[in-house]
Amino acid sequence: MEKIPILRMGEFLLVTIQVDMHDRLALALQDDLTNRISQTGARGVLIDISSLEIVDSFIGRMLGNIAAMSRVLDARTVVVGMQPAVAITLVELGMSLAGVRTALNVDAGMELLRSSEDSFEDNRAW
Amino acid sequence: MAIILNQKASSLGSILAQHKEEILSEWLREMGGATRRSDLIKASELESQCRRFIDLIAEATAAAGVNVQSGTFDSMRDLLADISRSRASQGFSSQETATFVFSMKRPLFGAIREEMAKDLNGMAAEMWNATELLDSLGLYTTEVFLKVREETIRRQQEEMLELSTPVVKLWDGILALPLIGTLDSARTQIVMESMLESIVATNSRVAIIDITGVPTVDTVVAQHLLKTVTAARLMGADCIISGVRPQIAQTIVHLGINLLDVTTKATLSDAFSLALKKTGYTFTRVQKKEKLSEEQ
């Protein structure tokens, strides 16, 4: 079964989604990621979805769920590199991913993770 | 029956061919009265148009009778379409354009009366044929005229849509979208797409939507604005709405629209300074400071 790799970078976990997400894969990722967070004690998770071109409401909800779960496990989640079409689709579906922080690219996302050590409650990038 | 009709029709054609000059001069005189707009079209141009029209109509009726749909009338239709198109762009009204064809009735009827004075039944039939023919040609003229107008309107609408949604780069990492005109869903879509694409292309972290030029903000427009802001946030950029006029602030509150999650500023300059702060820029007025210290 294909799997989405989870890379460890210091105290952060890096997830790069480079295949089309289907429901089972998303559920597996949720499972893997929560396990890895508790194993490694990661402080932050960065999910790069720049190659993701198609989303549906399920995948949108999965992203929200993963963020919420990581928060429970005391790790911040940043979703980076969302495509314009994906953003428009999610908005049209009525999903604003309220609890998820976002950044333009991996670079900005890492910066956000590092800088927001102390401002945990703040949803905004600055 | 078809043969009889054809014979009759071709007699209309021969009448037209025989009395060409007569009809032409009569027709031009007719148009010289109420409908000729000497300010818009030259007499020589009008005459050449009329001459060509009569030539074609005589040719076509001789060949195919009064059946305007037939292929022999193709060149006739092309001529009329050309005339309509040029009239529409010259500023004629639709009535004036259609009268170009209809004013030919009187001279044509005169010619028929003269030619068929002995055969009353034949005259009535010819008159009917001529009326039918000129009516359908006149209606065709109006139709083309309207089509040209509609094309113009549609093209202008598209141009307006493109003109009214520019994305401006204000600073490194700061974009501005000055919106002008009412926001409907089609425009919101275009605004959203062009903004998001520019965010990716310029790697911008802040986008300022300036609504100074938006006349009214109702629940639908607010909904569209919120969608745009949310989409930008999903991409990882922050959105500031600026140019909120006092009346608009009042309507927003009266309508109970929740804009609490969105940063709003009264002017574009306020929004810009906030954006600079957010991207980590600070500004100082060097010259002013020096002057002040000199004075001190």
Interface residues (C-beta under 8 A of the other chain):
Chain A: V79 V80 G81 M82 Q83 P84 V86 A87 I88 L90 V91 E92 S96 L97 T102 A103 L104 N105 A108 G109 R124 A125 W126
Chain B: Q189 M192 E193 L196 E197 I199 V200 N203 S204 R205 K227 T230 A231 A232 R233 L234 M235 G236 A237 D238 K278
